[in-house]
Amino acid sequence: MKAAIDVTELKANLLDKETTLQTISNAEKVRAAEKEALMRTDLVEDEAESSKRAVKILEQLEEAKAVNLELEN
């Protein structure tokens, strides 16, 4: 009878450890996904900043062209 109780306790202990391991594994997956999302967000922010600079440069170019046209007339 004692052996059956020991086996039952060992199975319960193993199940607890497997549950803990699964929880840790899931937490690591979540952290990895969060890290990836942050990296992608940084990339998108960098691209947006580059686009803003490009728009500003194009606006300045258009202004310079307009000034040149006025000076030529």
N, C-alpha and C positions, 0 to 999 in steps of 0.2 A: 504494500500500500504506500509505503514511504517513497519507493522508487517512482510510482505513478504520480505522486504529488511533486517530486523533484522534476520529473519530465514536464509536467504541466507548468511549473514555475519557470523552468528553462525556456519553454516555448513562449510563455508570456514575456519573459525578459528579452528573448530574441525578437519578438514582434515589436516591443517597445524600441529596441535599438534600430530595427529596420525603419520604423516610423520616424525616429529621430534623424536617421541618415537621409531619408527621403525629404524631410523638411529642410535639412541643410543643403541638400542638392538643389531643391527648388529655390532656396534663397540665393544660392550662387548663380543659378540661371537668371533670376530676377536682377541681380546685381550686374551680370554681364549684359543683359538687355538694356538696363538703365545706362550703363557706360556707353554702349553702342548708340543709344538715342542721344546722349549728350554729345558724342563725337559728331553725329550727323547734324545736330542742332548747331554746333560750332561751325561746321562746314557751310551750312545754309546761311548762317549769319555772315560769314566771311564773303560768300558769294553775293549776298545782298549788299554788303558794304562796297564790294568791287563794282557792282552795278550802279550804285549811287554815285561813285566817283566817275564812272564812265558817262553817266547822264550829265553830271556837272561839267565834265570836259566837253561834251557835245554842245551843251548850252553855251559855254564860253566860245567855242569854235563858231557857232552860229552868230553870236554877238560880234565876234571879230569880222566875220564875213559881211555882216550888215554895216559895220563901221567902214570897212574897205570899200563897199559899194557906194556909200555916201561920199567918201573921199574922192572916188573916181568921178563922180557926177559933178 
